[in-house]
Amino acid sequence: MAVEHHDLVHELPEYKDQIHALKTSDSHFRKLFDEYHELTKEIENMENEVTPTSTEEEESAKLKRLHLKDEMVTLLKQTQG
């Protein structure tokens, strides 16, 4: 099964410049960004069966990633000029 790429720039290409700016200027955004990407790596390992896990654990991780993404989108929209 092909695994989709869920890095933030692929997910939100319209915010590419803002993502870069916030990563360098906002420590809270940077923390969310780092957590999102670490979780994405873990999920990809689960999906590729590198890391054995239950379906419930995988779905829980995906839900957490979605919440992180939602929080970052909110911050991106707040800084949109």
Contact map, one row per residue, 1 for C-alpha under 8 A:
111000000000000000000000000000000000000000000001000000000000000000000000000000000
111100000000000000000000000000000000000000000000000000000000000000000000000000000
111110000000000000000000000000000000000000010011000000000000000000000000000000000
011111000000000000000000000000000000000000000000000000000000000000000000000000000
001111100100000000000000000000000000000000000000000000000000000000000000000000000
000111110110000000000000000000000000000100000000000000000000000000000000000000000
000011111110000000000000000000000000100100000000000000000000000000000000000000000
000001111111100000000000000000001000100000000000000000000000000000001000000000000
000000111111101100100000000000000000000000000000000000000000000000000000000000000
000011111111100000000000000000000000000000000000000000000000000000000000000000000
000001111111100000000000000000000000000000000000000000000000000000000000000000000
000000011111111100000000000000000000000000000000000000000000000000000000000000000
000000011111111100000000000000000000000000000000000000000000000000000000000000000
000000000001111100000000000000000000000000000000000000000000000000000000000000000
000000001001111111100000000000000000000000000000000000000000000000000000000100000
000000001001111111110000000000000000000000000000000000000000000000000000000000000
000000000000001111111000000000000000000000000000000000000000000000000000000000000
000000000000001111111100000000000000000000000000000000000000000000000000000100110
000000001000001111111110000000000000000000000000000000000000000000000000000100000
000000000000000111111111000000000000000000000000000000000000000000000000000000000
000000000000000011111111100000000000000000000000000000000000000000000000000000000
000000000000000001111111110011000000000000000000000000000000000000000000000000000
000000000000000000111111111011001000000000000000000000000000000000000000000000000
000000000000000000011111111001000000000000000000000000000000000000000000000000000
000000000000000000001111111000000000000000000000000000000000000000000000000000000
000000000000000000000111111111000000000000000000000000000000000000000000000000000
000000000000000000000011111111100000000000000000000000000000000000000000000000000
000000000000000000000000011111110000000000000000000000000000000000000000000000000
000000000000000000000110011111111000000000000000000000000000000000000001001000000
000000000000000000000111011111111100000000000000000000000000000000000000000000000
000000000000000000000000001111111110000000000000000000000000000000000000000000000
000000000000000000000000000111111111000000000000000000000000000000010001000000000
000000010000000000000010000011111111100000000000000000000000000000000001000000000
000000000000000000000000000001111111110000000000000000000000000000000000000000000
000000000000000000000000000000111111111000000000000000000000000000010000000000000
000000000000000000000000000000011111111100000000000000000000000010011000000000000
000000110000000000000000000000001111111110000000000000000000000000000000000000000
000000000000000000000000000000000111111111000000000000000000000000000000000000000
000000000000000000000000000000000011111111100000000000000000100010000000000000000
000001100000000000000000000000000001111111110000000000000000000010000000000000000
000000000000000000000000000000000000111111111000000000000000000000000000000000000
000000000000000000000000000000000000011111111100001000000000000000000000000000000
000000000000000000000000000000000000001111111110000000000100110000000000000000000
001000000000000000000000000000000000000111111111000000000000000000000000000000000
000000000000000000000000000000000000000011111111111000000000000000000000000000000
000000000000000000000000000000000000000001111111111110000100000000000000000000000
001000000000000000000000000000000000000000111111110000000100000000000000000000000
101000000000000000000000000000000000000000011111111000000000000000000000000000000
000000000000000000000000000000000000000000001111111110000000000000000000000000000
000000000000000000000000000000000000000000001111111100000000000000000000000000000
000000000000000000000000000000000000000001001101111110000000000000000000000000000
000000000000000000000000000000000000000000000100111111000000000000000000000000000
000000000000000000000000000000000000000000000100101111101100000000000000000000000
000000000000000000000000000000000000000000000000000111111100000000000000000000000
000000000000000000000000000000000000000000000000000011111110000000000000000000000
000000000000000000000000000000000000000000000000000001111111000000000000000000000
000000000000000000000000000000000000000000000000000011111111100000000000000000000
000000000000000000000000000000000000000000100110000011111111110000000000000000000
000000000000000000000000000000000000000000000000000000111111111000000000000000000
000000000000000000000000000000000000000000000000000000011111111100000000000000000
000000000000000000000000000000000000001000100000000000001111111110000000000000000
000000000000000000000000000000000000000000100000000000000111111111000000000000000
000000000000000000000000000000000000000000000000000000000011111111100000000000000
000000000000000000000000000000000000000000000000000000000001111111110000000000000
000000000000000000000000000000000001001100000000000000000000111111111000000000000
000000000000000000000000000000000000000000000000000000000000011111111100000000000
000000000000000000000000000000000000000000000000000000000000001111111110000000000
000000000000000000000000000000010011000000000000000000000000000111111111000000000
000000010000000000000000000000000001000000000000000000000000000011111111100000000
000000000000000000000000000000000000000000000000000000000000000001111111110000000
000000000000000000000000000000000000000000000000000000000000000000111111111000000
000000000000000000000000000010011000000000000000000000000000000000011111111100000
000000000000000000000000000000000000000000000000000000000000000000001111111110000
000000000000000000000000000000000000000000000000000000000000000000000111111111000
000000000000000000000000000010000000000000000000000000000000000000000011111111100
000000000000001001100000000000000000000000000000000000000000000000000001111111110
000000000000000000000000000000000000000000000000000000000000000000000000111111110
000000000000000000000000000000000000000000000000000000000000000000000000011111110
000000000000000001000000000000000000000000000000000000000000000000000000001111111
000000000000000001000000000000000000000000000000000000000000000000000000000111111
000000000000000000000000000000000000000000000000000000000000000000000000000000111
